[in-house]
Amino acid sequence: MKHSIMLAGLGALAACSTPGIDYSAAIVPPHTAAVETRSVDVGRFDGPGGNWFAGQFEAMLVNATFNGQPWFKIARYSDGYVPEGQRAGIYEGITNIESYEAEEYTRTVSKCVEWDGLFDCEHREDVEEVCLREEVDVSVTPRLIEYGTGRILFSQTYYGSDSHESCDEVYWHGRRGKHHKGGYSYGLIGGVQPPRDMVVNALSDTLHTIRNDIAPRNTTARATFVDEALDPMLAADPRFEQAVKAGRDAPYQSCATWRTLKDQYPNAPAVTHNLGACYESSGDFLGAHSLYAEAAEQSAAMSGTGQPQKDYSQSLARMSSYRTGLQLLDRLVRDESEWIAVPPTEGEAGS
Protein backbone atom coordinates (compact mmCIF):
# COMPACT_ATOMS: atom_id res chain seq x y z
CA MET A 1 0.00 0.00 0.00
CA LYS A 2 1.34 3.42 -0.94
CA HIS A 3 0.72 5.80 1.89
CA SER A 4 -0.85 8.97 0.60
CA ILE A 5 -1.88 9.86 4.14
CA MET A 6 -0.10 10.10 7.44
CA LEU A 7 -1.25 7.91 10.28
CA ALA A 8 -2.14 9.71 13.46
CA GLY A 9 -1.89 7.98 16.83
CA LEU A 10 -4.51 7.21 19.39
CA GLY A 11 -5.71 9.61 22.03
CA ALA A 12 -6.69 13.24 21.91
CA LEU A 13 -5.13 15.61 19.43
CA ALA A 14 -3.13 18.49 20.80
CA ALA A 15 -4.93 21.71 21.51
CA CYS A 16 -4.61 24.48 18.93
CA SER A 17 -2.40 26.49 21.29
CA THR A 18 0.19 23.70 21.50
CA PRO A 19 3.16 24.47 19.24
CA GLY A 20 3.97 22.01 16.49
CA ILE A 21 3.37 21.13 12.84
CA ASP A 22 -0.02 20.15 11.42
CA TYR A 23 -0.27 17.39 8.82
CA SER A 24 -2.86 15.21 7.10
CA ALA A 25 -3.50 12.12 9.17
CA ALA A 26 -5.60 9.03 9.64
CA ILE A 27 -6.70 8.00 13.11
CA VAL A 28 -7.09 4.29 13.76
CA PRO A 29 -9.21 3.63 16.88
CA PRO A 30 -7.93 1.21 19.51
CA HIS A 31 -10.86 -1.22 19.15
CA THR A 32 -9.02 -3.49 16.73
CA ALA A 33 -11.68 -6.22 16.46
CA ALA A 34 -14.35 -3.67 15.52
CA VAL A 35 -12.07 -2.03 12.94
CA GLU A 36 -11.24 -5.43 11.42
CA THR A 37 -14.87 -6.58 11.18
CA ARG A 38 -16.00 -4.84 8.01
CA SER A 39 -18.83 -7.19 6.93
CA VAL A 40 -21.59 -6.32 9.37
CA ASP A 41 -25.33 -6.45 9.95
CA VAL A 42 -27.52 -4.53 12.42
CA GLY A 43 -29.98 -6.28 14.70
CA ARG A 44 -32.19 -5.12 17.57
CA PHE A 45 -31.51 -2.27 19.94
CA ASP A 46 -33.81 -2.82 22.90
CA GLY A 47 -35.01 0.14 24.91
CA PRO A 48 -36.49 3.61 24.36
CA GLY A 49 -36.05 4.70 20.75
CA GLY A 50 -34.27 1.44 19.98
CA ASN A 51 -35.92 0.76 16.62
CA TRP A 52 -35.17 4.29 15.45
CA PHE A 53 -31.58 4.02 16.66
CA ALA A 54 -31.02 0.70 14.85
CA GLY A 55 -31.93 2.35 11.55
CA GLN A 56 -29.66 5.31 12.25
CA PHE A 57 -26.85 2.99 13.30
CA GLU A 58 -27.04 1.13 9.99
CA ALA A 59 -27.05 4.42 8.09
CA MET A 60 -23.94 5.45 10.03
CA LEU A 61 -22.18 2.22 8.99
CA VAL A 62 -23.14 2.70 5.35
CA ASN A 63 -21.82 6.27 5.35
CA ALA A 64 -18.56 5.54 7.20
CA THR A 65 -15.78 6.12 4.68
CA PHE A 66 -12.00 6.10 4.74
CA ASN A 67 -9.93 7.62 1.95
CA GLY A 68 -13.17 8.19 0.09
CA GLN A 69 -14.18 4.50 0.15
CA PRO A 70 -16.85 2.76 2.28
CA TRP A 71 -15.28 1.04 5.25
CA PHE A 72 -18.13 -1.35 6.04
CA LYS A 73 -20.21 -3.67 3.91
CA ILE A 74 -23.73 -4.50 5.10
CA ALA A 75 -23.98 -8.29 4.86
CA ARG A 76 -27.07 -10.28 5.87
CA TYR A 77 -25.80 -13.60 7.20
CA SER A 78 -29.04 -14.65 8.86
CA ASP A 79 -28.09 -18.33 8.62
CA GLY A 80 -24.80 -17.67 10.38
CA TYR A 81 -22.72 -18.87 7.41
CA VAL A 82 -19.82 -16.60 6.54
CA PRO A 83 -17.59 -17.06 3.47
CA GLU A 84 -14.21 -18.55 4.29
CA GLY A 85 -11.51 -16.02 5.08
CA GLN A 86 -13.91 -13.28 6.11
CA ARG A 87 -14.91 -12.07 9.55
CA ALA A 88 -18.48 -10.87 9.93
CA GLY A 89 -20.60 -9.75 12.82
CA ILE A 90 -23.86 -8.18 13.85
CA TYR A 91 -24.33 -5.05 15.94
CA GLU A 92 -27.02 -5.25 18.60
CA GLY A 93 -27.51 -3.29 21.76
CA ILE A 94 -29.48 -1.60 24.51
CA THR A 95 -30.68 1.98 24.91
CA ASN A 96 -31.60 3.51 28.24
CA ILE A 97 -32.83 6.79 29.70
CA GLU A 98 -30.32 7.70 32.38
CA SER A 99 -32.12 10.79 33.62
CA TYR A 100 -34.96 13.12 32.71
CA GLU A 101 -35.57 16.33 34.60
CA ALA A 102 -38.20 18.99 33.97
CA GLU A 103 -39.18 22.11 35.84
CA GLU A 104 -41.65 24.93 35.38
CA TYR A 105 -40.77 28.56 35.97
CA THR A 106 -42.17 31.97 35.05
CA ARG A 107 -40.60 34.89 33.30
CA THR A 108 -41.68 38.38 32.27
CA VAL A 109 -41.07 39.51 28.71
CA SER A 110 -41.92 42.66 26.81
CA LYS A 111 -44.23 42.04 23.85
CA CYS A 112 -45.82 44.28 21.27
CA VAL A 113 -49.59 44.31 21.74
CA GLU A 114 -50.43 47.04 19.19
CA TRP A 115 -48.82 47.51 15.78
CA ASP A 116 -48.85 50.72 13.75
CA GLY A 117 -47.19 49.04 10.77
CA LEU A 118 -45.36 45.89 9.68
CA PHE A 119 -42.25 46.70 11.72
CA ASP A 120 -43.61 49.59 13.80
CA CYS A 121 -44.76 48.70 17.34
CA GLU A 122 -47.16 51.24 18.77
CA HIS A 123 -47.53 49.81 22.26
CA ARG A 124 -45.64 47.19 24.32
CA GLU A 125 -46.63 45.49 27.56
CA ASP A 126 -44.89 43.21 30.04
CA VAL A 127 -46.33 39.72 29.74
CA GLU A 128 -45.82 36.86 32.17
CA GLU A 129 -45.06 33.51 30.56
CA VAL A 130 -44.98 30.04 32.02
CA CYS A 131 -41.96 28.07 30.83
CA LEU A 132 -40.90 24.45 30.90
CA ARG A 133 -37.22 23.50 30.95
CA GLU A 134 -36.39 19.84 30.17
CA GLU A 135 -33.14 17.88 30.08
CA VAL A 136 -32.69 14.21 29.16
CA ASP A 137 -29.59 12.01 29.33
CA VAL A 138 -29.47 8.64 27.56
CA SER A 139 -27.02 5.80 27.15
CA VAL A 140 -26.58 3.26 24.39
CA THR A 141 -24.44 0.13 24.51
CA PRO A 142 -23.76 -1.36 21.08
CA ARG A 143 -22.29 -4.86 20.98
CA LEU A 144 -20.57 -6.45 17.99
CA ILE A 145 -21.20 -10.21 17.99
CA GLU A 146 -19.17 -12.42 15.69
CA TYR A 147 -21.10 -14.67 13.36
CA GLY A 148 -20.30 -18.32 13.79
CA THR A 149 -18.76 -18.08 17.28
CA GLY A 150 -21.10 -15.72 19.15
CA ARG A 151 -18.10 -13.95 20.65
CA ILE A 152 -18.55 -10.33 21.68
CA LEU A 153 -15.89 -8.50 19.70
CA PHE A 154 -16.78 -5.01 20.87
CA SER A 155 -18.95 -3.50 23.59
CA GLN A 156 -18.93 0.07 24.81
CA THR A 157 -21.40 2.43 26.48
CA TYR A 158 -21.93 5.91 25.08
CA TYR A 159 -23.86 8.84 26.50
CA GLY A 160 -25.91 11.54 24.82
CA SER A 161 -28.09 14.41 25.98
CA ASP A 162 -30.70 16.88 24.80
CA SER A 163 -32.42 19.89 26.33
CA HIS A 164 -35.47 21.92 25.48
CA GLU A 165 -37.22 25.04 26.72
CA SER A 166 -40.65 26.35 25.77
CA CYS A 167 -42.71 29.26 27.06
CA ASP A 168 -46.40 30.17 26.67
CA GLU A 169 -48.67 32.87 27.95
CA VAL A 170 -51.32 30.26 28.68
CA TYR A 171 -50.63 28.04 31.67
CA TRP A 172 -50.74 24.36 30.79
CA HIS A 173 -51.55 22.93 34.15
CA GLY A 174 -48.85 20.41 34.98
CA ARG A 175 -47.72 19.73 31.43
CA ARG A 176 -45.06 17.03 31.57
CA GLY A 177 -45.86 16.75 35.26
CA LYS A 178 -47.77 14.28 37.40
CA HIS A 179 -50.30 15.53 39.93
CA HIS A 180 -50.15 14.53 43.57
CA LYS A 181 -51.36 16.02 46.84
CA GLY A 182 -48.52 18.53 47.10
CA GLY A 183 -48.81 19.73 43.53
CA TYR A 184 -46.93 18.40 40.53
CA SER A 185 -43.80 16.32 40.14
CA TYR A 186 -41.76 16.49 36.98
CA GLY A 187 -39.39 14.23 35.09
CA LEU A 188 -38.64 10.62 35.97
CA ILE A 189 -39.05 11.37 39.66
CA GLY A 190 -42.65 12.22 38.89
CA GLY A 191 -43.16 9.06 36.86
CA VAL A 192 -43.16 10.98 33.57
CA GLN A 193 -41.24 9.80 30.50
CA PRO A 194 -39.42 12.30 28.27
CA PRO A 195 -40.81 13.26 24.85
CA ARG A 196 -39.75 10.91 22.07
CA ASP A 197 -38.12 13.65 20.00
CA MET A 198 -35.81 14.50 22.90
CA VAL A 199 -34.86 10.83 23.33
CA VAL A 200 -33.95 10.36 19.65
CA ASN A 201 -32.02 13.64 19.61
CA ALA A 202 -29.99 12.47 22.60
CA LEU A 203 -29.40 9.04 21.03
CA SER A 204 -28.29 10.72 17.80
CA ASP A 205 -25.70 12.56 19.86
CA THR A 206 -23.78 9.28 20.32
CA LEU A 207 -23.45 8.21 16.68
CA HIS A 208 -20.46 10.39 15.76
CA THR A 209 -18.39 9.08 18.67
CA ILE A 210 -19.33 5.47 17.93
CA ARG A 211 -18.34 5.85 14.29
CA ASN A 212 -14.92 7.20 15.30
CA ASP A 213 -14.43 4.26 17.68
CA ILE A 214 -15.02 1.50 15.10
CA ALA A 215 -13.52 2.78 11.83
CA PRO A 216 -10.47 4.80 10.77
CA ARG A 217 -10.97 8.39 9.70
CA ASN A 218 -9.06 11.12 7.95
CA THR A 219 -8.32 14.26 9.91
CA THR A 220 -5.61 16.81 10.71
CA ALA A 221 -3.09 15.92 13.42
CA ARG A 222 -0.34 17.92 15.06
CA ALA A 223 3.20 16.75 15.71
CA THR A 224 3.77 18.73 18.89
CA PHE A 225 6.90 20.53 20.04
CA VAL A 226 8.29 20.59 23.55
CA ASP A 227 8.62 24.29 24.34
CA GLU A 228 10.69 24.03 27.52
CA ALA A 229 14.44 23.45 27.25
CA LEU A 230 15.90 21.43 30.11
CA ASP A 231 19.45 22.31 29.02
CA PRO A 232 20.25 25.85 30.35
CA MET A 233 22.59 26.61 27.46
CA LEU A 234 19.90 25.67 24.98
CA ALA A 235 17.31 27.74 26.86
CA ALA A 236 19.57 30.78 26.41
CA ASP A 237 19.87 30.20 22.67
CA PRO A 238 17.30 32.44 20.90
CA ARG A 239 17.03 29.96 18.03
CA PHE A 240 15.18 27.50 20.29
CA GLU A 241 12.20 29.80 20.89
CA GLN A 242 12.26 30.95 17.25
CA ALA A 243 12.06 27.36 15.99
CA VAL A 244 9.17 26.56 18.35
CA LYS A 245 7.18 29.57 17.12
CA ALA A 246 7.99 28.89 13.45
CA GLY A 247 6.47 25.39 13.51
CA ARG A 248 2.98 26.48 12.53
CA ASP A 249 3.67 29.10 9.88
CA ALA A 250 7.11 28.08 8.58
CA PRO A 251 7.56 24.33 9.26
CA TYR A 252 10.45 23.85 6.82
CA GLN A 253 12.39 26.71 8.38
CA SER A 254 11.62 25.34 11.83
CA CYS A 255 12.83 21.85 10.98
CA ALA A 256 16.02 23.19 9.39
CA THR A 257 16.74 24.96 12.68
CA TRP A 258 16.09 21.79 14.70
CA ARG A 259 18.62 19.91 12.53
CA THR A 260 21.21 22.60 13.15
CA LEU A 261 20.50 22.64 16.88
CA LYS A 262 20.73 18.83 17.02
CA ASP A 263 24.31 19.04 15.75
CA GLN A 264 25.17 21.65 18.38
CA TYR A 265 23.15 20.18 21.28
CA PRO A 266 23.09 16.40 20.61
CA ASN A 267 22.08 15.52 24.18
CA ALA A 268 19.31 18.11 24.61
CA PRO A 269 16.02 16.17 24.89
CA ALA A 270 13.86 19.08 23.66
CA VAL A 271 15.87 19.39 20.44
CA THR A 272 15.87 15.64 19.84
CA HIS A 273 12.13 15.46 20.50
CA ASN A 274 11.26 18.38 18.24
CA LEU A 275 13.35 17.02 15.41
CA GLY A 276 11.32 13.84 15.87
CA ALA A 277 8.16 15.93 15.40
CA CYS A 278 9.57 17.09 12.06
CA TYR A 279 10.08 13.46 11.02
CA GLU A 280 6.55 12.63 12.15
CA SER A 281 4.94 15.44 10.16
CA SER A 282 6.83 14.34 7.03
CA GLY A 283 5.60 10.75 7.35
CA ASP A 284 8.89 9.18 8.54
CA PHE A 285 7.39 7.42 11.54
CA LEU A 286 10.31 5.04 12.04
CA GLY A 287 12.70 7.98 12.25
CA ALA A 288 10.30 9.84 14.55
CA HIS A 289 9.96 6.79 16.79
CA SER A 290 13.74 6.51 17.11
CA LEU A 291 14.15 10.19 17.97
CA TYR A 292 11.28 10.17 20.48
CA ALA A 293 12.88 7.15 22.20
CA GLU A 294 16.24 8.94 22.29
CA ALA A 295 14.63 12.09 23.69
CA ALA A 296 12.87 10.07 26.41
CA GLU A 297 16.19 8.54 27.45
CA GLN A 298 17.85 11.97 27.53
CA SER A 299 14.97 13.39 29.58
CA ALA A 300 15.17 10.49 32.06
CA ALA A 301 18.90 11.08 32.49
CA MET A 302 18.33 14.76 33.30
CA SER A 303 15.22 14.38 35.47
CA GLY A 304 16.96 13.02 38.56
CA THR A 305 14.24 10.36 38.94
CA GLY A 306 15.32 8.06 36.15
CA GLN A 307 11.97 8.61 34.43
CA PRO A 308 11.32 10.80 31.39
CA GLN A 309 9.08 13.81 31.74
CA LYS A 310 5.46 13.44 30.71
CA ASP A 311 5.76 15.16 27.31
CA TYR A 312 8.51 12.78 26.23
CA SER A 313 6.86 9.57 27.41
CA GLN A 314 3.55 10.58 25.80
CA SER A 315 5.15 11.25 22.42
CA LEU A 316 6.94 7.91 22.52
CA ALA A 317 3.75 6.02 23.40
CA ARG A 318 1.79 7.92 20.76
CA MET A 319 4.27 7.07 18.03
CA SER A 320 4.15 3.41 19.02
CA SER A 321 0.39 3.56 18.50
CA TYR A 322 0.89 5.31 15.15
CA ARG A 323 2.99 2.51 13.81
CA THR A 324 0.72 -0.21 15.18
CA GLY A 325 -2.23 1.45 13.49
CA LEU A 326 -0.31 1.74 10.23
CA GLN A 327 0.41 -1.98 10.28
CA LEU A 328 -3.28 -2.73 10.88
CA LEU A 329 -4.35 -0.52 7.98
CA ASP A 330 -1.77 -2.11 5.69
CA ARG A 331 -3.07 -5.58 6.48
CA LEU A 332 -6.75 -4.71 6.16
CA VAL A 333 -6.36 -2.90 2.85
CA ARG A 334 -4.11 -5.68 1.51
CA ASP A 335 -6.61 -8.35 2.57
CA GLU A 336 -9.43 -6.41 0.93
CA SER A 337 -7.55 -6.21 -2.37
CA GLU A 338 -7.10 -9.98 -2.33
CA TRP A 339 -10.89 -10.48 -2.15
CA ILE A 340 -11.38 -8.62 -5.47
CA ALA A 341 -11.39 -11.00 -8.43
CA VAL A 342 -9.07 -9.93 -11.24
CA PRO A 343 -10.73 -10.35 -14.67
CA PRO A 344 -8.80 -12.51 -17.18
CA THR A 345 -6.87 -10.89 -19.96
CA GLU A 346 -8.02 -11.31 -23.54
CA GLY A 347 -5.58 -14.17 -24.13
CA GLU A 348 -6.55 -15.95 -20.91
CA ALA A 349 -10.25 -15.64 -21.70
CA GLY A 350 -9.83 -17.66 -24.86
CA SER A 351 -7.68 -20.39 -23.39
C-alpha positions as CSV (number, residue, x, y, z in Angstrom):
1,M,0.0,0.0,0.0
2,K,1.3,3.4,-0.9
3,H,0.7,5.8,1.9
4,S,-0.8,9.0,0.6
5,I,-1.9,9.9,4.1
6,M,-0.1,10.1,7.4
7,L,-1.2,7.9,10.3
8,A,-2.1,9.7,13.5
9,G,-1.9,8.0,16.8
10,L,-4.5,7.2,19.4
11,G,-5.7,9.6,22.0
12,A,-6.7,13.2,21.9
13,L,-5.1,15.6,19.4
14,A,-3.1,18.5,20.8
15,A,-4.9,21.7,21.5
16,C,-4.6,24.5,18.9
17,S,-2.4,26.5,21.3
18,T,0.2,23.7,21.5
19,P,3.2,24.5,19.2
20,G,4.0,22.0,16.5
21,I,3.4,21.1,12.8
22,D,0.0,20.1,11.4
23,Y,-0.3,17.4,8.8
24,S,-2.9,15.2,7.1
25,A,-3.5,12.1,9.2
26,A,-5.6,9.0,9.6
27,I,-6.7,8.0,13.1
28,V,-7.1,4.3,13.8
29,P,-9.2,3.6,16.9
30,P,-7.9,1.2,19.5
31,H,-10.9,-1.2,19.2
32,T,-9.0,-3.5,16.7
33,A,-11.7,-6.2,16.5
34,A,-14.3,-3.7,15.5
35,V,-12.1,-2.0,12.9
36,E,-11.2,-5.4,11.4
37,T,-14.9,-6.6,11.2
38,R,-16.0,-4.8,8.0
39,S,-18.8,-7.2,6.9
40,V,-21.6,-6.3,9.4
41,D,-25.3,-6.4,9.9
42,V,-27.5,-4.5,12.4
43,G,-30.0,-6.3,14.7
44,R,-32.2,-5.1,17.6
45,F,-31.5,-2.3,19.9
46,D,-33.8,-2.8,22.9
47,G,-35.0,0.1,24.9
48,P,-36.5,3.6,24.4
49,G,-36.0,4.7,20.8
50,G,-34.3,1.4,20.0
51,N,-35.9,0.8,16.6
52,W,-35.2,4.3,15.4
53,F,-31.6,4.0,16.7
54,A,-31.0,0.7,14.8
55,G,-31.9,2.4,11.6
56,Q,-29.7,5.3,12.2
57,F,-26.9,3.0,13.3
58,E,-27.0,1.1,10.0
59,A,-27.1,4.4,8.1
60,M,-23.9,5.4,10.0
61,L,-22.2,2.2,9.0
62,V,-23.1,2.7,5.3
63,N,-21.8,6.3,5.4
64,A,-18.6,5.5,7.2
65,T,-15.8,6.1,4.7
66,F,-12.0,6.1,4.7
67,N,-9.9,7.6,1.9
68,G,-13.2,8.2,0.1
69,Q,-14.2,4.5,0.2
70,P,-16.8,2.8,2.3
71,W,-15.3,1.0,5.3
72,F,-18.1,-1.4,6.0
73,K,-20.2,-3.7,3.9
74,I,-23.7,-4.5,5.1
75,A,-24.0,-8.3,4.9
76,R,-27.1,-10.3,5.9
77,Y,-25.8,-13.6,7.2
78,S,-29.0,-14.6,8.9
79,D,-28.1,-18.3,8.6
80,G,-24.8,-17.7,10.4
81,Y,-22.7,-18.9,7.4
82,V,-19.8,-16.6,6.5
83,P,-17.6,-17.1,3.5
84,E,-14.2,-18.5,4.3
85,G,-11.5,-16.0,5.1
86,Q,-13.9,-13.3,6.1
87,R,-14.9,-12.1,9.6
88,A,-18.5,-10.9,9.9
89,G,-20.6,-9.8,12.8
90,I,-23.9,-8.2,13.8
91,Y,-24.3,-5.1,15.9
92,E,-27.0,-5.3,18.6
93,G,-27.5,-3.3,21.8
94,I,-29.5,-1.6,24.5
95,T,-30.7,2.0,24.9
96,N,-31.6,3.5,28.2
97,I,-32.8,6.8,29.7
98,E,-30.3,7.7,32.4
99,S,-32.1,10.8,33.6
100,Y,-35.0,13.1,32.7
101,E,-35.6,16.3,34.6
102,A,-38.2,19.0,34.0
103,E,-39.2,22.1,35.8
104,E,-41.7,24.9,35.4
105,Y,-40.8,28.6,36.0
106,T,-42.2,32.0,35.0
107,R,-40.6,34.9,33.3
108,T,-41.7,38.4,32.3
109,V,-41.1,39.5,28.7
110,S,-41.9,42.7,26.8
111,K,-44.2,42.0,23.8
112,C,-45.8,44.3,21.3
113,V,-49.6,44.3,21.7
114,E,-50.4,47.0,19.2
115,W,-48.8,47.5,15.8
116,D,-48.8,50.7,13.8
117,G,-47.2,49.0,10.8
118,L,-45.4,45.9,9.7
119,F,-42.2,46.7,11.7
120,D,-43.6,49.6,13.8
121,C,-44.8,48.7,17.3
122,E,-47.2,51.2,18.8
123,H,-47.5,49.8,22.3
124,R,-45.6,47.2,24.3
125,E,-46.6,45.5,27.6
126,D,-44.9,43.2,30.0
127,V,-46.3,39.7,29.7
128,E,-45.8,36.9,32.2
129,E,-45.1,33.5,30.6
130,V,-45.0,30.0,32.0
131,C,-42.0,28.1,30.8
132,L,-40.9,24.5,30.9
133,R,-37.2,23.5,31.0
134,E,-36.4,19.8,30.2
135,E,-33.1,17.9,30.1
136,V,-32.7,14.2,29.2
137,D,-29.6,12.0,29.3
138,V,-29.5,8.6,27.6
139,S,-27.0,5.8,27.1
140,V,-26.6,3.3,24.4
141,T,-24.4,0.1,24.5
142,P,-23.8,-1.4,21.1
143,R,-22.3,-4.9,21.0
144,L,-20.6,-6.4,18.0
145,I,-21.2,-10.2,18.0
146,E,-19.2,-12.4,15.7
147,Y,-21.1,-14.7,13.4
148,G,-20.3,-18.3,13.8
149,T,-18.8,-18.1,17.3
150,G,-21.1,-15.7,19.2
151,R,-18.1,-14.0,20.6
152,I,-18.6,-10.3,21.7
153,L,-15.9,-8.5,19.7
154,F,-16.8,-5.0,20.9
155,S,-19.0,-3.5,23.6
156,Q,-18.9,0.1,24.8
157,T,-21.4,2.4,26.5
158,Y,-21.9,5.9,25.1
159,Y,-23.9,8.8,26.5
160,G,-25.9,11.5,24.8
161,S,-28.1,14.4,26.0
162,D,-30.7,16.9,24.8
163,S,-32.4,19.9,26.3
164,H,-35.5,21.9,25.5
165,E,-37.2,25.0,26.7
166,S,-40.7,26.3,25.8
167,C,-42.7,29.3,27.1
168,D,-46.4,30.2,26.7
169,E,-48.7,32.9,28.0
170,V,-51.3,30.3,28.7
171,Y,-50.6,28.0,31.7
172,W,-50.7,24.4,30.8
173,H,-51.5,22.9,34.2
174,G,-48.8,20.4,35.0
175,R,-47.7,19.7,31.4
176,R,-45.1,17.0,31.6
177,G,-45.9,16.8,35.3
178,K,-47.8,14.3,37.4
179,H,-50.3,15.5,39.9
180,H,-50.1,14.5,43.6
181,K,-51.4,16.0,46.8
182,G,-48.5,18.5,47.1
183,G,-48.8,19.7,43.5
184,Y,-46.9,18.4,40.5
185,S,-43.8,16.3,40.1
186,Y,-41.8,16.5,37.0
187,G,-39.4,14.2,35.1
188,L,-38.6,10.6,36.0
189,I,-39.1,11.4,39.7
190,G,-42.7,12.2,38.9
191,G,-43.2,9.1,36.9
192,V,-43.2,11.0,33.6
193,Q,-41.2,9.8,30.5
194,P,-39.4,12.3,28.3
195,P,-40.8,13.3,24.8
196,R,-39.7,10.9,22.1
197,D,-38.1,13.6,20.0
198,M,-35.8,14.5,22.9
199,V,-34.9,10.8,23.3
200,V,-34.0,10.4,19.6
201,N,-32.0,13.6,19.6
202,A,-30.0,12.5,22.6
203,L,-29.4,9.0,21.0
204,S,-28.3,10.7,17.8
205,D,-25.7,12.6,19.9
206,T,-23.8,9.3,20.3
207,L,-23.4,8.2,16.7
208,H,-20.5,10.4,15.8
209,T,-18.4,9.1,18.7
210,I,-19.3,5.5,17.9
211,R,-18.3,5.8,14.3
212,N,-14.9,7.2,15.3
213,D,-14.4,4.3,17.7
214,I,-15.0,1.5,15.1
215,A,-13.5,2.8,11.8
216,P,-10.5,4.8,10.8
217,R,-11.0,8.4,9.7
218,N,-9.1,11.1,7.9
219,T,-8.3,14.3,9.9
220,T,-5.6,16.8,10.7
221,A,-3.1,15.9,13.4
222,R,-0.3,17.9,15.1
223,A,3.2,16.8,15.7
224,T,3.8,18.7,18.9
225,F,6.9,20.5,20.0
226,V,8.3,20.6,23.5
227,D,8.6,24.3,24.3
228,E,10.7,24.0,27.5
229,A,14.4,23.5,27.2
230,L,15.9,21.4,30.1
231,D,19.5,22.3,29.0
232,P,20.3,25.8,30.4
233,M,22.6,26.6,27.5
234,L,19.9,25.7,25.0
235,A,17.3,27.7,26.9
236,A,19.6,30.8,26.4
237,D,19.9,30.2,22.7
238,P,17.3,32.4,20.9
239,R,17.0,30.0,18.0
240,F,15.2,27.5,20.3
241,E,12.2,29.8,20.9
242,Q,12.3,30.9,17.2
243,A,12.1,27.4,16.0
244,V,9.2,26.6,18.3
245,K,7.2,29.6,17.1
246,A,8.0,28.9,13.5
247,G,6.5,25.4,13.5
248,R,3.0,26.5,12.5
249,D,3.7,29.1,9.9
250,A,7.1,28.1,8.6
251,P,7.6,24.3,9.3
252,Y,10.4,23.9,6.8
253,Q,12.4,26.7,8.4
254,S,11.6,25.3,11.8
255,C,12.8,21.9,11.0
256,A,16.0,23.2,9.4
257,T,16.7,25.0,12.7
258,W,16.1,21.8,14.7
259,R,18.6,19.9,12.5
260,T,21.2,22.6,13.1
261,L,20.5,22.6,16.9
262,K,20.7,18.8,17.0
263,D,24.3,19.0,15.8
264,Q,25.2,21.6,18.4
265,Y,23.2,20.2,21.3
266,P,23.1,16.4,20.6
267,N,22.1,15.5,24.2
268,A,19.3,18.1,24.6
269,P,16.0,16.2,24.9
270,A,13.9,19.1,23.7
271,V,15.9,19.4,20.4
272,T,15.9,15.6,19.8
273,H,12.1,15.5,20.5
274,N,11.3,18.4,18.2
275,L,13.4,17.0,15.4
276,G,11.3,13.8,15.9
277,A,8.2,15.9,15.4
278,C,9.6,17.1,12.1
279,Y,10.1,13.5,11.0
280,E,6.5,12.6,12.1
281,S,4.9,15.4,10.2
282,S,6.8,14.3,7.0
283,G,5.6,10.7,7.4
284,D,8.9,9.2,8.5
285,F,7.4,7.4,11.5
286,L,10.3,5.0,12.0
287,G,12.7,8.0,12.2
288,A,10.3,9.8,14.5
289,H,10.0,6.8,16.8
290,S,13.7,6.5,17.1
291,L,14.1,10.2,18.0
292,Y,11.3,10.2,20.5
293,A,12.9,7.2,22.2
294,E,16.2,8.9,22.3
295,A,14.6,12.1,23.7
296,A,12.9,10.1,26.4
297,E,16.2,8.5,27.5
298,Q,17.8,12.0,27.5
299,S,15.0,13.4,29.6
300,A,15.2,10.5,32.1
301,A,18.9,11.1,32.5
302,M,18.3,14.8,33.3
303,S,15.2,14.4,35.5
304,G,17.0,13.0,38.6
305,T,14.2,10.4,38.9
306,G,15.3,8.1,36.1
307,Q,12.0,8.6,34.4
308,P,11.3,10.8,31.4
309,Q,9.1,13.8,31.7
310,K,5.5,13.4,30.7
311,D,5.8,15.2,27.3
312,Y,8.5,12.8,26.2
313,S,6.9,9.6,27.4
314,Q,3.6,10.6,25.8
315,S,5.1,11.2,22.4
316,L,6.9,7.9,22.5
317,A,3.7,6.0,23.4
318,R,1.8,7.9,20.8
319,M,4.3,7.1,18.0
320,S,4.1,3.4,19.0
321,S,0.4,3.6,18.5
322,Y,0.9,5.3,15.2
323,R,3.0,2.5,13.8
324,T,0.7,-0.2,15.2
325,G,-2.2,1.5,13.5
326,L,-0.3,1.7,10.2
327,Q,0.4,-2.0,10.3
328,L,-3.3,-2.7,10.9
329,L,-4.3,-0.5,8.0
330,D,-1.8,-2.1,5.7
331,R,-3.1,-5.6,6.5
332,L,-6.8,-4.7,6.2
333,V,-6.4,-2.9,2.8
334,R,-4.1,-5.7,1.5
335,D,-6.6,-8.4,2.6
336,E,-9.4,-6.4,0.9
337,S,-7.5,-6.2,-2.4
338,E,-7.1,-10.0,-2.3
339,W,-10.9,-10.5,-2.2
340,I,-11.4,-8.6,-5.5
341,A,-11.4,-11.0,-8.4
342,V,-9.1,-9.9,-11.2
343,P,-10.7,-10.4,-14.7
344,P,-8.8,-12.5,-17.2
345,T,-6.9,-10.9,-20.0
346,E,-8.0,-11.3,-23.5
347,G,-5.6,-14.2,-24.1
348,E,-6.6,-15.9,-20.9
349,A,-10.3,-15.6,-21.7
350,G,-9.8,-17.7,-24.9
351,S,-7.7,-20.4,-23.4
